[in-house]
């Protein structure tokens, strides 16, 4: 491989093969989030916040009916919630587009992997970051099936600082 685009296409093909084999790779940050949410404490807090916002009461109900442990702090929080000690959380603004944020997160991971592969093989990709980012977004949208995500919106979100990605 001599140019950055050939290396990107090879990485895309490898990713498609891994996806077909069922060995999908999720971005590192998404893995951390999933680990946190699958822990009992993290999942309960997430479900309680969703319930308080009036979004998804089914999450807290599913947790209570599951075999997951319910600690003293969680029991107290649930009792306070039912007594109405916590006012309903009002969410202002538009809801975040979860598919868009996940697509950008995975595209960033793909891009970082691609850059490191280029560096290992001595491929010069300086000055091509815009093209590489667009290719990364297109690859993730295609391979992961994010039908509601447009390339332009994903690139716009990617260009924002992490703290302003809402």
C-alpha positions as CSV (number, residue, x, y, z in Angstrom):
1,X,0.0,0.0,0.0
2,X,1.4,3.3,-1.0
3,X,-1.2,5.9,-0.4
4,X,-3.6,6.8,2.4
5,X,-6.8,5.9,0.6
6,X,-5.7,2.4,-0.3
7,X,-4.8,1.9,3.4
8,X,-8.3,3.2,4.4
9,X,-10.0,0.9,1.9
10,X,-8.1,-2.1,3.3
11,X,-9.1,-1.1,6.9
12,X,-12.7,-0.8,5.7
13,X,-12.6,-4.3,4.1
14,X,-11.0,-5.8,7.3
15,X,-13.8,-4.1,9.3
16,X,-16.5,-5.5,7.0
17,X,-15.0,-9.0,7.4
18,X,-14.9,-8.7,11.2
19,X,-18.5,-7.4,11.1
20,X,-19.6,-10.4,9.0
21,X,-17.9,-12.8,11.4
22,X,-19.7,-11.2,14.3
23,X,-16.6,-9.7,15.8
24,X,-17.8,-6.1,15.7
25,X,-15.6,-3.5,17.3
26,X,-17.1,-0.6,19.2
27,X,-15.2,2.6,19.8
28,X,-13.2,2.6,23.1
29,X,-15.3,5.3,24.7
30,X,-18.5,3.4,23.8
31,X,-17.0,0.4,25.4
32,X,-16.4,2.3,28.6
33,X,-20.0,3.6,28.6
34,X,-21.4,0.1,28.0
35,X,-19.2,-1.2,30.9
36,X,-20.5,1.5,33.2
37,X,-24.2,0.9,32.2
38,X,-23.9,-2.8,32.6
39,X,-22.6,-2.4,36.2
40,X,-25.5,-2.5,38.6
41,X,-24.9,0.9,40.1
42,X,-24.5,2.6,36.7
43,X,-27.5,1.0,35.2
44,X,-29.7,1.9,38.2
45,X,-28.6,5.5,38.1
46,X,-29.2,5.8,34.4
47,X,-32.7,4.2,34.7
48,X,-33.6,6.5,37.7
49,X,-32.5,9.6,35.7
50,X,-34.5,8.5,32.7
51,X,-37.6,7.9,35.0
52,X,-37.1,11.3,36.6
53,X,-37.1,13.0,33.2
54,X,-40.3,11.2,32.4
55,X,-38.7,9.5,29.4
56,X,-38.5,5.8,30.1
57,X,-40.2,4.4,33.2
58,X,-39.8,0.9,31.7
59,X,-36.1,0.9,32.5
60,X,-36.5,1.3,36.2
61,X,-39.4,-1.3,36.2
62,X,-37.2,-3.8,34.3
63,X,-34.4,-3.2,36.8
64,X,-36.7,-3.8,39.8
65,X,-38.0,-7.0,38.2
66,X,-34.5,-8.3,37.3
67,X,-32.2,-10.4,39.5
68,X,-29.9,-7.5,39.9
69,X,-29.1,-6.4,43.5
70,X,-30.7,-3.4,45.1
71,X,-28.5,-1.7,47.6
72,X,-29.4,0.5,50.5
73,X,-28.6,3.7,48.5
74,X,-30.7,2.6,45.6
75,X,-33.7,1.7,47.9
76,X,-33.4,5.2,49.5
77,X,-33.3,6.9,46.1
78,X,-36.3,4.9,44.8
79,X,-38.3,5.7,48.0
80,X,-37.5,9.4,47.7
81,X,-38.4,9.3,44.0
82,X,-41.8,7.7,44.8
83,X,-42.4,10.2,47.7
84,X,-41.9,13.0,45.2
85,X,-38.8,14.5,46.9
86,X,-37.1,14.9,43.5
87,X,-38.8,17.3,41.2
88,X,-39.2,16.1,37.6
89,X,-36.2,17.1,35.6
90,X,-37.2,19.4,32.8
91,X,-35.1,18.9,29.7
92,X,-34.8,21.9,27.4
93,X,-33.8,22.0,23.8
94,X,-33.8,19.3,21.2
95,X,-33.1,15.7,22.2
96,X,-29.7,14.4,21.2
97,X,-29.5,12.2,18.1
98,X,-28.0,9.1,19.6
99,X,-27.3,7.5,16.2
100,X,-25.4,10.6,15.0
101,X,-23.3,10.7,18.2
102,X,-22.5,7.0,18.0
103,X,-21.6,7.2,14.3
104,X,-19.2,10.1,15.0
105,X,-17.7,8.2,18.0
106,X,-17.1,5.1,15.9
107,X,-15.8,7.2,12.9
108,X,-13.3,8.8,15.2
109,X,-12.1,5.4,16.3
110,X,-11.8,4.2,12.7
111,X,-9.9,7.4,11.8
112,X,-7.4,6.9,14.7
113,X,-6.9,3.3,13.8
114,X,-6.3,4.3,10.2
115,X,-3.8,7.0,11.1
116,X,-1.9,4.5,13.3
117,X,-1.8,2.0,10.5
118,X,-0.5,4.6,8.1
119,X,2.2,5.6,10.6
120,X,3.2,1.9,11.0
121,X,3.5,1.4,7.3
122,X,5.2,4.7,6.6
123,X,2.3,6.1,4.5
124,X,2.2,9.9,4.3
125,X,-1.3,11.2,5.0
126,X,-0.5,14.8,5.9
127,X,-2.9,17.2,4.3
128,X,-5.6,14.6,3.7
129,X,-7.4,14.6,7.1
130,X,-10.6,16.1,5.7
131,X,-10.8,13.4,3.1
132,X,-9.9,10.7,5.6
133,X,-12.6,11.9,8.1
134,X,-15.2,11.9,5.4
135,X,-14.2,8.4,4.3
136,X,-14.3,7.3,7.9
137,X,-17.8,8.6,8.4
138,X,-19.1,7.1,5.1
139,X,-17.6,3.8,6.1
140,X,-19.2,3.7,9.5
141,X,-22.6,4.8,8.2
142,X,-22.4,2.1,5.5
143,X,-21.1,-0.7,7.7
144,X,-23.2,0.0,10.8
145,X,-26.4,0.9,8.9
146,X,-27.0,4.3,10.4
147,X,-29.7,5.3,7.9
148,X,-30.8,8.4,9.7
149,X,-27.3,9.9,9.8
150,X,-26.1,12.2,7.0
151,X,-22.4,12.6,6.3
152,X,-22.6,16.4,6.5
153,X,-24.2,16.3,10.0
154,X,-21.7,13.8,11.2
155,X,-18.7,15.9,10.0
156,X,-20.3,19.0,11.5
157,X,-20.6,17.3,14.9
158,X,-17.1,15.9,14.6
159,X,-15.7,19.4,14.0
160,X,-17.1,20.7,17.3
161,X,-15.2,20.5,20.5
162,X,-16.2,17.5,22.6
163,X,-17.8,19.7,25.3
164,X,-20.1,21.3,22.7
165,X,-21.3,18.0,21.1
166,X,-25.0,18.1,22.2
